[in-house]
Amino acid sequence: MSGALDQAIQAVVEILVEALRAEFEAALARIADLESRAKEEIDRCRLLSKKQVREILNCSLRQLNRWIAEGVLPIVWLDRRPRFDPRDIEALAQKRKLRESPGPAARLRRAA
């Protein structure tokens, strides 16, 4: 009788261990997902320097300063240093991309 009881207890323990293992793995997967999303959010919200903005937009320092002076590119001052929100950079890039490109006649006039 005690052998059958031991086997029943062992079977219940194995079932509980498997259930706990599955719950634990699911919790680890949720934690990894949350960690990944948090890292993406932090990276997205990180402010950029002038050098980083110039590299992203592939523009000169002169052009960048012109956009700042004209108010085209909002600036965030942090410890007396200019910083830029990546969302503003993305918006400026999209606006520049959506601009209508000059036709062939305009390019020929410029070349002449």
VOROTOR-236867 format. One record per residue (C-alpha): x, y, z; residue in one letter. Coordinates in steps of 0.05 Angstrom, whole numbers, padded with zeros to 5 digits, always signed. Example, Ala and Ser with C-alpha at 12.3 -4.5 7.8 and 13.67 -1.06 7.14 Angstrom:
BEGIN
+00246-00090+00156A+00273-00021+00143S
***
This chain:
BEGIN
+00000+00000+00000M+00055+00048+00017S+00089+00035-00050G+00026+00056-00088A+00020+00118-00044L+00092+00136-00057D+00081+00128-00132Q+00019+00172-00129A+00056+00225-00090I+00114+00222-00139Q+00066+00230-00198A+00033+00291-00165V+00101+00321-00150V+00123+00312-00223E+00059+00344-00248I+00068+00403-00201L+00142+00411-00220V+00124+00412-00295E+00068+00462-00282A+00115+00507-00242L+00169+00500-00295R+00120+00521-00349A+00097+00581-00308E+00169+00600-00293F+00189+00598-00366E+00128+00639-00386A+00145+00691-00332A+00217+00694-00358L+00192+00704-00428A+00147+00761-00405R+00205+00793-00367I+00250+00788-00428A+00196+00820-00471D+00185+00877-00421L+00260+00888-00416E+00266+00891-00491S+00209+00941-00497R+00237+00984-00441A+00305+00985-00475K+00273+01006-00541E+00234+01061-00505E+00297+01086-00471I+00336+01086-00536D+00279+01123-00571R+00276+01176-00517C+00351+01187-00512R+00370+01258-00532L+00420+01267-00589L+00480+01312-00596S+00494+01357-00656K+00545+01308-00682K+00495+01251-00678Q+00442+01292-00713V+00490+01312-00768R+00507+01239-00780E+00433+01218-00781I+00412+01274-00828L+00477+01274-00867N+00482+01349-00865C+00535+01401-00849S+00542+01438-00783L+00525+01501-00820R+00459+01472-00845Q+00442+01444-00776L+00454+01512-00744N+00411+01545-00798R+00353+01497-00782W+00361+01513-00708I+00362+01588-00720A+00301+01584-00766E+00263+01543-00714G+00257+01484-00762V+00291+01438-00712L+00271+01444-00638P+00328+01443-00589I+00332+01419-00517V+00384+01452-00473W+00415+01403-00424L+00473+01428-00380D+00483+01486-00429R+00491+01437-00486R+00443+01431-00544P+00407+01364-00549R+00355+01339-00597F+00295+01294-00590D+00300+01235-00639P+00226+01243-00656R+00240+01315-00680D+00298+01289-00722I+00253+01235-00752E+00199+01287-00767A+00249+01333-00801L+00276+01275-00842A+00206+01255-00863Q+00189+01326-00882K+00252+01331-00924R+00238+01264-00956K+00167+01283-00975L+00188+01348-01007R+00177+01349-01081E+00243+01341-01118S+00259+01391-01172P+00244+01369-01243G+00297+01357-01296P+00292+01428-01322A+00309+01457-01255A+00369+01412-01248R+00393+01432-01317L+00386+01507-01300R+00427+01496-01237R+00481+01460-01275A+00488+01515-01326A
***
